[in-house]
Amino acid sequence: MFYMDPRYFLFILPPLLLMLFAQARVRGAFAKYSQVPNQRGMSGAEVARAILDANGLSDVPVEMVPGELTDHYDPRERVLRLSPPVFQGRSVAAIGIAAHEAGHALQHKSGYVPLQIRSLLVPAASIGSNLGWIMILAGIVIGLTQLAWLGIAFFAAGTLFALVTLPVEFNASNRALQMLTTMGIADRTEYQQNREVLNAAALTYIAGFLAALMQLLYWLSIVSGMNRRD
């Protein structure tokens, strides 16, 4: 059967290994610097609040959300949510991650174009990740090329979403590091430590995009083969 196709593993194995490495690296960096207190003794929630207030976003609440590394900014509800270790933590890692999420709120305020594009892609990307591969498989099984190509289109939306995520995340990290230094929250040493944490997190997004891209290329090769057989 096609789902046992060894070519699939040739496509997906390299980005999968990169993803596992990236996840280990980000967890390692967070674990390392979550043990290092920041010089100002501020919690992640306090840092996020300070950055938001300094940029005219006092109406954006900072809330605690369950889980670990579940931190995010919700542009639809205009809420910044931090996991307990970041919300309550007073470590270097906590203030770096909190500042990164605040960076997304600053993007939203300024109308940062990649963030707007990513928000528009959310519905299509959700359909693509949940239904795209099903449509492709169904098209292959019943020999309906048009259905398979429609699945490819939906799956490609998810790949595009992963691509647009890269500048969004990189820019948020740059904004975070800038705010931490200009507001005097982090010194030079903490700047470098936070940069290490945020760079490790960025690698996970790169791996995610490569995984989506390689899966898309694999399905393209399969569906293109259907056309040649027709």
SVG drawing of the C-alpha trace seen along z (x, -y; Angstrom):
<svg xmlns="http://www.w3.org/2000/svg" viewBox="-13 -54 40 56">
<polyline fill="none" stroke="black" stroke-width="0.4" points="0.0,0.0 1.1,-3.6 1.2,-4.5 4.1,-2.0 5.9,-3.7 9.6,-3.9 9.8,-7.2 7.7,-8.8 10.3,-8.2 13.0,-9.6 10.9,-12.8 9.8,-13.1 12.7,-11.6 15.2,-14.6 12.7,-17.3 11.4,-14.9 14.9,-14.5 15.4,-18.2 12.1,-18.7 13.1,-16.3 16.5,-18.1 14.8,-21.5 12.3,-20.4 15.1,-19.0 17.1,-22.2 14.3,-24.5 13.3,-22.5 17.0,-22.3 17.4,-26.1 14.3,-26.8 15.2,-24.3 18.7,-25.9 17.7,-29.5 14.5,-28.9 17.0,-28.3 18.7,-31.7 17.0,-34.6 16.7,-37.8 18.4,-40.9 15.2,-42.9 13.4,-40.1 10.4,-40.5 8.0,-37.8 7.0,-37.0 3.6,-38.5 5.1,-41.7 7.4,-42.0 4.6,-41.4 2.5,-44.0 5.3,-46.5 5.9,-46.1 2.3,-46.3 1.7,-49.3 4.8,-51.1 3.4,-50.6 -0.2,-51.8 -1.7,-48.3 -2.9,-48.6 -6.3,-47.2 -4.6,-43.8 -4.9,-41.5 -2.2,-39.1 -3.7,-35.7 -2.3,-32.4 -3.0,-29.4 -2.5,-25.7 0.4,-23.7 4.1,-24.1 5.3,-26.2 1.7,-27.0 2.4,-30.7 0.7,-32.6 -0.9,-35.9 -4.5,-35.5 -5.1,-38.3 -8.8,-37.5 -9.5,-38.1 -6.5,-40.4 -5.3,-38.4 -1.7,-37.5 -1.6,-34.1 1.3,-32.7 2.0,-29.2 2.5,-29.1 6.3,-28.7 6.4,-31.9 3.6,-33.9 4.9,-33.3 8.6,-32.7 11.2,-35.3 13.9,-33.7 15.7,-34.8 13.8,-32.3 10.4,-33.5 11.0,-37.2 12.3,-36.3 9.3,-34.2 6.9,-36.7 8.6,-39.5 8.3,-37.4 4.6,-37.0 4.2,-40.7 6.1,-41.2 3.1,-39.5 0.8,-42.0 3.0,-44.8 2.8,-43.3 -0.9,-43.2 -1.1,-46.9 1.2,-48.0 -0.6,-45.9 2.5,-43.7 1.6,-42.3 2.9,-38.7 0.8,-38.4 -2.2,-39.6 -1.6,-37.1 -1.1,-34.3 -4.4,-35.2 -6.2,-35.0 -4.7,-31.6 -5.8,-30.0 -9.2,-28.6 -7.6,-27.2 -4.6,-25.8 -6.9,-24.1 -8.9,-22.5 -5.7,-21.6 -4.1,-19.9 -7.3,-18.0 -8.9,-17.2 -6.3,-17.8 -4.5,-14.5 -7.8,-12.6 -8.9,-14.1 -5.6,-13.1 -5.8,-9.6 -9.4,-9.3 -8.5,-10.6 -5.7,-8.1 -7.8,-5.1 -10.8,-5.8 -8.6,-7.0 -10.1,-10.5 -7.3,-12.8 -9.3,-16.0 -10.1,-15.2 -6.5,-14.4 -5.4,-17.8 -8.0,-19.6 -6.5,-17.9 -3.1,-19.1 -4.4,-22.6 -5.7,-22.5 -2.5,-20.8 -0.5,-23.6 -2.4,-26.2 -1.0,-24.6 2.5,-24.7 2.1,-28.4 0.9,-29.0 4.1,-27.4 6.2,-29.5 4.5,-32.8 4.9,-31.8 8.7,-32.2 9.0,-36.0 6.2,-36.4 8.2,-34.5 11.6,-36.0 10.2,-39.5 8.5,-38.9 11.8,-37.7 13.6,-40.8 11.0,-43.0 11.3,-41.2 15.1,-41.5 14.8,-45.2 12.2,-46.0 14.1,-44.1 17.2,-46.2 15.6,-49.6 13.4,-49.3 16.4,-48.3 14.8,-45.0 17.7,-42.8 21.4,-43.5 23.9,-42.4 24.4,-39.0 20.6,-38.4 20.3,-39.6 22.5,-36.9 20.8,-34.3 17.4,-35.3 18.7,-35.3 19.7,-31.6 16.3,-30.7 14.5,-32.5 16.8,-31.1 16.1,-27.6 12.4,-28.2 12.8,-29.6 14.4,-26.4 11.2,-24.5 9.3,-26.7 11.9,-26.1 11.7,-22.4 7.9,-22.6 7.9,-24.4 10.4,-21.9 8.2,-19.0 5.2,-20.5 7.1,-21.3 8.5,-17.8 5.1,-16.2 3.7,-18.5 6.4,-17.5 5.8,-13.8 2.1,-14.1 2.8,-16.1 5.0,-13.3 2.3,-10.8 -0.5,-12.7 1.7,-13.7 2.3,-10.0 -1.5,-9.5 -1.6,-12.1 1.1,-10.2 -0.8,-7.0 -4.1,-8.5"/>
</svg>
